[in-house]
Amino acid sequence: MIISLRRGLRFIRFIVFFAALVYLFYHIMDFFNGWISPVDHYQIPSGNAVKVFQETDWPGTGEARPTMAERLRLFYWYGE
């Protein structure tokens, strides 16, 4: 079996070039991800926006707390 040095070097050059392009592509996508996504996902909305979920402390325990079915019914009742 004959192993060509020129062919091996060409393969290594291809692997290095491919790795460099993958590295560059990763950093470009990371830059766009940082540019598109908001800084704080959980910030208080501004303008006409309304925060959908707000954890509340229900007074009492047991029957004073609404059931999941009641909460879901109220969620759909208010037009969501």
C-alpha positions as CSV (number, residue, x, y, z in Angstrom):
1,M,0.0,0.0,0.0
2,I,1.4,3.3,-1.1
3,I,0.6,6.4,1.1
4,S,1.0,9.7,-0.8
5,L,2.4,12.5,1.3
6,R,0.8,15.1,-0.9
7,R,-2.6,13.5,-0.6
8,G,-2.3,13.3,3.2
9,L,-1.3,17.0,3.5
10,R,-4.2,17.9,1.3
11,F,-6.6,16.0,3.6
12,I,-5.1,17.7,6.7
13,R,-5.4,21.1,5.0
14,F,-9.1,20.3,4.2
15,I,-9.8,19.3,7.9
16,V,-8.1,22.5,9.2
17,F,-10.0,24.6,6.8
18,F,-13.3,22.9,7.6
19,A,-12.7,23.3,11.4
20,A,-11.9,27.0,10.9
21,L,-15.1,27.5,8.9
22,V,-17.2,25.7,11.6
23,Y,-15.6,27.8,14.3
24,L,-16.4,31.0,12.3
25,F,-19.9,29.9,11.6
26,Y,-20.5,29.1,15.3
27,H,-19.3,32.5,16.4
28,I,-21.4,34.2,13.8
29,M,-24.5,32.3,15.0
30,D,-23.6,33.1,18.6
31,F,-23.4,36.8,17.7
32,F,-26.8,36.8,16.1
33,N,-28.3,34.9,19.0
34,G,-27.0,37.6,21.4
35,W,-28.3,40.3,19.1
36,I,-31.8,38.9,18.6
37,S,-32.6,37.5,22.0
38,P,-33.5,40.0,24.8
39,V,-31.1,40.6,27.6
40,D,-33.5,39.8,30.4
41,H,-36.2,37.2,29.6
42,Y,-38.0,37.9,32.9
43,Q,-38.1,41.6,33.0
44,I,-41.3,43.6,33.7
45,P,-43.1,44.3,30.4
46,S,-43.4,47.9,29.3
47,G,-46.1,49.7,27.2
48,N,-49.3,47.7,26.6
49,A,-47.7,44.4,27.4
50,V,-49.0,42.4,30.3
51,K,-47.1,39.7,32.2
52,V,-49.2,36.5,31.8
53,F,-48.0,34.6,34.8
54,Q,-47.6,36.1,38.2
55,E,-47.1,33.8,41.2
56,T,-49.6,34.8,44.0
57,D,-49.7,33.7,47.6
58,W,-53.2,32.5,48.2
59,P,-54.6,33.2,51.6
60,G,-55.2,30.1,53.6
61,T,-54.9,26.5,52.6
62,G,-57.1,23.8,51.4
63,E,-60.5,25.0,50.1
64,A,-59.6,28.7,50.0
65,R,-57.1,27.9,47.2
66,P,-58.7,27.6,43.8
67,T,-58.3,24.3,42.0
68,M,-56.3,23.9,38.8
69,A,-59.6,23.5,36.9
70,E,-61.0,26.7,38.2
71,R,-57.8,28.6,37.4
72,L,-57.9,27.1,33.8
73,R,-61.6,28.1,33.5
74,L,-60.8,31.7,34.6
75,F,-57.9,31.8,32.2
76,Y,-60.2,30.9,29.2
77,W,-63.0,33.1,30.6
78,Y,-60.9,36.2,30.4
79,G,-60.5,35.6,26.6
80,E,-57.1,33.9,26.3
